[in-house]
Amino acid sequence: MPLLASWLGIGSATKKLDAYPRSSHDSLTIVEKADILQCQEADAREEKVQLLVRSIVNTHTELLKLPHLRPAPTINKLLGNLVSVCSEIHDQEIVDKVLRNVKVQAILPSLRQICAQSESCLELHWAEHILEGQTQEEVIGRLESFPYYENYEDLTRLEVCSILSATKVAPRRIAFIGSGPLPLTSLCLLRALKNDAAVMSLTQPATTTGAAATNNMTNQEPIVLNVDYDEAAISASLKLSLALGERGKGMEFICAEATSASTSRDLSEFDLVYMAALVGITQTDKEKIMLEVVSRMKKGTLLVVRSSWGLRSCLYPEVDLATETLLKRLEPCVVVHPYNQVVNSVIVARVR
């Protein structure tokens, strides 16, 4: 019998099984550990949310204490840290919790206004600094030493690619509403449209007839009409374009409100109209301006609107083009949200 039992796995085998007990207590311990880990993760995420909220709110508090918003070590550090924090990439849950926080909601309008004013002060300061150059080469050197010059080049490259994904022909006549005292986007656009081989390659047609038409278009010198309501901004940018010589050729200027720009100059003559991120602080403001602008644009031409996403909307308001009113006049073509150091998003829409 003992031999038979050993063959059949009876007796001693039972003792082996008992050596590895699986009690309900052990199972509960595993579940409890999983719950603890989930709680710890939730706590860490909530701590991250509160850290972001404190950083944004405290920076706003410190900015309010400043006597002015002109470039200086203190404001440069505060805004640099703010941009760095708001450019971080987080999942949607964390972003929503930060933006919906009562403290953040309370300061957002003021914070965006401060960012807009400080950006204008920074641009005017640098425009004046650049214009102190004694030669054309020195002026260009100072222009390219602007701390965010590379960012503007990257943003313009992103926007040009977005534009060319919505049209087969590179635009030659562009109006830029809200160009400011340092019209870097306009200058980068002109440079790309004049010299960039990539732009030319992306607009090459497949047919001979199309090629002839594109060649005629390419031979037409591109122009950018810079529009701003601030006389000082227009004066500084006009002087800058003249000081740049050939590089500033093609720049035109007009001092006008965003909503009256279309009455001061016929927007139907332009292939493309830009709306800067600082044109209109709220969605309502931006929607009103866009409707006024597109009402005077040709059907089929493009509107480019700078927007934001994620925590970057603490710096610039996010634009919603999918409202019932806007969709009647505009067909959204492209929306691009950069994940790198470029802060602004880009929206390209076609006029219906």
Secondary structure as UniProt FT lines:
FT   HELIX           2..8
FT   HELIX           12..18
FT   HELIX           24..64
FT   HELIX           73..86
FT   HELIX           92..99
FT   HELIX           102..131
FT   HELIX           136..144
FT   TURN            147..148
FT   HELIX           149..164
FT   TURN            165..166
FT   STRAND          173..177
FT   HELIX           184..195
FT   HELIX           197..202
FT   HELIX           208..219
FT   STRAND          223..228
FT   HELIX           231..243
FT   HELIX           245..248
FT   TURN            249..250
FT   STRAND          251..255
FT   TURN            258..260
FT   HELIX           261..264
FT   HELIX           267..269
FT   STRAND          272..275
FT   TURN            277..278
FT   HELIX           283..294
FT   TURN            295..296
FT   TURN            299..300
FT   STRAND          302..307
FT   HELIX           310..314
FT   HELIX           324..329
FT   STRAND          330..336
FT   STRAND          345..351
//
